[in-house]
Amino acid sequence: MRIFTPKCGKWTLLGFAIFFVLISIVLIFFTDDIVDAVKDQQFNLGSDDTMVYGFWEVTPIPLYMNIYLFNWTNPQEVIDSKWTIKPSFTQMGPYSFHEKHYRKHVKFNDNHTLTYQTQRIWNFAPERSAGSLDDLVTTINPVLVTISNIVKYKHPIAKLAANGLFKERAVTHTVTKTAQEFIFDGYDDAMFRILKKLRLRHIKIPYGLKFGWFADRNGSLTYDGTFNMYDGSDDIRKLGRITSWNYDSQDHFPSYCGRVNGTSGELFYPVLDDQSVQIFSNDLCSTISLDWEGTQEILDIEGHKFVIKEKEFDNGTKYPEMACFSPGDVLPNGLRNVTDCYFGAPAFLSGPHFYLSDPVYRDAIDGMQPDADEHGITVVIEPETGIPLHAKVAMQINLRVENIERINLLENAKEYFIPVVWFKEEAEMSDDLGYLISLLLRAPTIGQDTGFGVLALGCILFGIFGFIVYNKIW
């Protein structure tokens, strides 16, 4: 018995022709809609099974933090000269660390937001480092300037008490420790133990009994705080925008400057026409704004490039809206006062080597060499999806030294902003992830080109069918 007959073949041919033409119509006219539907479904954090959630929950690309410490090379000369000689510094490092981010305790809220904490884990990368964690580094004594700053405006008795403690514990102007102690391990300090026991209301000890620039931070679930941000499920333009930090929508600065807004810097919304983007940093206890500066290709993907400008460190003189970042002393441009954010330490953030700062800060000391390429903040974002293609964030911590009445160790000190550490976090799109993004961006073109190819095939089959019918072959 014959299953396939000429008549059957003829109508099968017609069926394939119609099928291919219909498929081509879908591909040519509806590919954009299909791709947009996929984006709407997958490019949000509305549930834990979207593509973006997987990228956000655990860092999917190589991320590194390079830490540089400043070694004070002539402290005794400066002190012996009663601070008339310029302090001189040499940069040590980088001490490079592999960095991984994990989102923990994620809670989906009814108002299209997420509440979560971030756990950051660092592992030393000796192959990327230019030094050993056993390197010895000398810097201004952070405990000295912190306690002195806290009692600066207190009753004279408080200053005398602090001065007495400094004498009793033989506190010195400087401290010399290993790079490892200054960075993550922290070092024991007798003053911390005393202050912890006294439990003074105005003095908080955030590092337990040890001091280190990143002490108690590696692997901590709580150090970075608790964030709440939009998941983008109702409006893609809200994706990643932070609404509160530690359950508060206002941080340490007054007015506009203290408003918690922007993204975390790891997740963005589409930026097709944006002239600036905002990033909220818990290290700054504030938001920074980056301005559009053209385009840049990463892995053959064109992204919009956003960079930090001098406005971010303005004291309100040139940009009045920035005055709220200087609620107390108005200093020359180039610093952001984060004393309240750093538990009373006289800490001021700037670009590394005082990049984008008034020259007065660099001229007061020796050893600063600012470089725009090395010391700026840059983010390159794919504009349609909001996926960061490249990110580089560099920031420096400086400690203010000044003459404080009744503190003998600082009685001859002039005002200096001592650079102690700067760090650069950098992430680059991986080849695998770049390929997926490139494929997604090219999907409409691929779909339409495929549609025209399928249409041509359908037309050929229609032609063959017509030829068969006309010539009565089957």
MOQUI-V508350 format. One record per residue. RES is the residue in one letter. OMEGA is omega in radians with two decimals (NA if undefined). Layout:
RES & OMEGA
RES & OMEGA
//
This chain:
M & -3.12
R & 3.13
I & -3.11
F & 3.12
T & 3.09
P & 3.14
K & 3.10
C & -3.14
G & -3.13
K & -3.10
W & 3.03
T & 3.10
L & 3.11
L & 3.13
G & 3.10
F & 3.13
A & 3.12
I & -3.14
F & -3.11
F & 3.12
V & 3.12
L & 3.10
I & -3.13
S & 3.12
I & 3.11
V & -3.09
L & -3.07
I & -2.98
F & -3.02
F & 3.14
T & 3.12
D & -3.13
D & 3.14
I & 3.14
V & 3.11
D & 3.12
A & 3.10
V & 3.11
K & -3.13
D & -3.09
Q & -2.99
Q & -3.06
F & 3.01
N & -3.13
L & -3.09
G & 3.08
S & -3.07
D & 3.13
D & 3.08
T & -3.12
M & -3.11
V & 3.12
Y & 3.12
G & 3.11
F & -3.05
W & -3.04
E & 3.10
V & -3.11
T & -3.06
P & -3.06
I & 3.11
P & -3.13
L & -3.09
Y & 2.97
M & 3.07
N & -3.10
I & 3.12
Y & 3.11
L & 3.10
F & 3.12
N & 3.13
W & -2.97
T & -3.08
N & -3.06
P & -3.08
Q & 3.10
E & -3.13
V & -3.10
I & 3.13
D & -3.13
S & -3.06
K & 3.04
W & 3.08
T & 3.08
I & 3.13
K & 2.96
P & -3.11
S & -3.05
F & 2.99
T & 3.14
Q & 3.11
M & -3.11
G & 0.21
P & 2.90
Y & -2.95
S & -3.12
F & 2.92
H & -3.09
E & 3.12
K & -3.14
H & 3.08
Y & 3.06
R & -3.08
K & 3.09
H & -3.13
V & 3.12
K & 3.09
F & -3.10
N & -3.09
D & -3.08
N & 3.10
H & 3.05
T & 3.05
L & 2.97
T & -3.03
Y & 2.99
Q & -3.14
T & 3.03
Q & 3.13
R & -3.14
I & 3.13
W & 3.04
N & -3.08
F & 3.14
A & -3.07
P & -3.11
E & 3.13
R & -3.03
S & 3.09
A & -3.12
G & 3.14
S & 3.07
L & 3.08
D & 3.09
D & 3.09
L & -3.10
V & 3.09
T & 3.12
T & 3.07
I & -3.11
N & -3.10
P & -3.12
V & 3.12
L & -3.05
V & 3.14
T & -3.13
I & 3.11
S & 3.14
N & -3.13
I & -3.10
V & -3.03
K & -3.10
Y & 3.12
K & 3.11
H & 3.12
P & 3.13
I & 3.12
A & 3.13
K & 3.12
L & 3.12
A & 3.12
A & 3.13
N & 3.10
G & 3.09
L & 3.12
F & -3.14
K & -3.09
E & -3.08
R & 3.10
A & 3.10
V & -3.12
T & -3.14
H & -3.03
T & 3.05
V & 3.12
T & -3.13
K & 3.08
T & 3.08
A & -3.13
Q & 3.13
E & -3.13
F & -3.03
I & -3.01
F & -3.02
D & -3.04
G & 3.11
Y & -3.11
D & 3.12
D & -3.08
A & 3.14
M & 3.12
F & -3.12
R & -3.14
I & -3.10
L & 3.11
K & -3.14
K & -3.11
L & 3.14
R & 3.13
L & -3.01
R & -3.04
H & -3.11
I & 3.13
K & 3.10
I & -3.02
P & -3.00
Y & -3.09
G & 3.12
L & -3.13
K & 3.08
F & 3.04
G & -3.06
W & 3.10
F & -3.11
A & 3.11
D & -3.06
R & -3.06
N & 3.13
G & -3.10
S & 3.07
L & -2.99
T & -2.99
Y & -3.09
D & 3.12
G & -3.12
T & -3.09
F & 2.96
N & -3.12
M & 3.11
Y & -3.13
D & 3.08
G & -3.08
S & 3.11
D & -3.14
D & -3.07
I & 3.13
R & 3.10
K & -3.02
L & 3.05
G & -3.12
R & -3.09
I & -3.13
T & 3.12
S & 3.09
W & -3.05
N & 3.05
Y & 3.12
D & 3.14
S & 3.10
Q & 3.14
D & -2.93
H & -3.10
F & 3.14
P & 2.97
S & -3.09
Y & -3.05
C & -3.10
G & -3.10
R & 3.09
V & 3.09
N & -3.08
G & 3.13
T & 3.11
S & -3.10
G & 3.13
E & -3.07
L & -3.13
F & 3.01
Y & 3.07
P & -3.05
V & -3.06
L & -3.06
D & -3.07
D & 3.08
Q & 3.09
S & 3.02
V & -3.12
Q & 3.11
I & 3.06
F & -3.14
S & 3.07
N & 3.06
D & 3.11
L & -3.00
C & -3.11
S & -3.11
T & 3.00
I & -3.13
S & 3.10
L & -3.08
D & 3.14
W & 3.13
E & 3.05
G & -3.10
T & 3.11
Q & 3.13
E & 3.05
I & -3.13
L & 3.13
D & 3.07
I & -3.13
E & 3.13
G & 3.05
H & -3.07
K & 3.11
F & -3.07
V & 3.08
I & 3.12
K & -3.06
E & 3.14
K & -3.04
E & 3.13
F & 3.12
D & -3.10
N & -3.13
G & -3.13
T & -3.13
K & 3.14
Y & -3.04
P & -3.11
E & 3.14
M & -3.08
A & -3.10
C & 3.01
F & 3.13
S & -3.07
P & -3.14
G & 3.10
D & 3.06
V & -3.09
L & 3.03
P & -3.09
N & 2.98
G & -3.14
L & 2.97
R & -3.09
N & -3.14
V & -3.12
T & -3.12
D & -3.14
C & -3.09
Y & 2.97
F & 3.07
G & 3.06
A & -3.13
P & -3.03
A & 3.11
F & -3.14
L & 3.09
S & 2.95
G & 3.10
P & -3.12
H & -3.13
F & 3.02
Y & -3.09
L & 3.13
S & 3.04
D & -3.12
P & -3.10
V & -3.12
Y & 3.13
R & -3.09
D & -3.09
A & -3.10
I & 3.09
D & 3.02
G & -3.09
M & 3.13
Q & -3.10
P & -3.11
D & -3.05
A & -3.10
D & -3.04
E & -2.91
H & -3.14
G & 3.04
I & -3.08
T & 3.01
V & 3.07
V & -3.01
I & 3.01
E & -2.92
P & -3.08
E & -3.07
T & -3.07
G & -3.13
I & 3.10
P & 3.10
L & 3.14
H & 3.10
A & 3.08
K & -3.14
V & -3.12
A & -3.10
M & -3.11
Q & 3.05
I & 3.11
N & 3.09
L & -3.12
R & 3.05
V & -3.14
E & 3.10
N & 3.11
I & -3.06
E & 3.07
R & 3.01
I & -2.99
N & -3.09
L & -3.09
L & -3.01
E & 3.14
N & -3.04
A & 2.95
K & -3.13
E & 3.05
Y & 2.97
F & -3.00
I & 3.07
P & -3.10
V & -3.11
V & 2.92
W & -3.07
F & 3.12
K & 3.03
E & -3.06
E & 3.12
A & 3.14
E & 3.13
M & 3.10
S & -3.13
D & -3.10
D & -3.13
L & 3.09
G & 3.11
Y & 3.13
L & 3.14
I & 3.11
S & 3.13
L & 3.13
L & -3.12
L & -3.13
R & -3.07
A & 3.12
P & 3.13
T & 3.12
I & -3.13
G & -3.13
Q & 3.10
D & 3.10
T & 3.12
G & 3.11
F & 3.09
G & 3.11
V & 3.10
L & 3.11
A & 3.12
L & 3.10
G & 3.12
C & 3.10
I & 3.13
L & 3.07
F & 3.12
G & 3.12
I & 3.12
F & 3.13
G & 3.13
F & -3.14
I & -3.12
V & -3.08
Y & -3.09
N & 3.09
K & -3.13
I & 3.10
W & NA
//
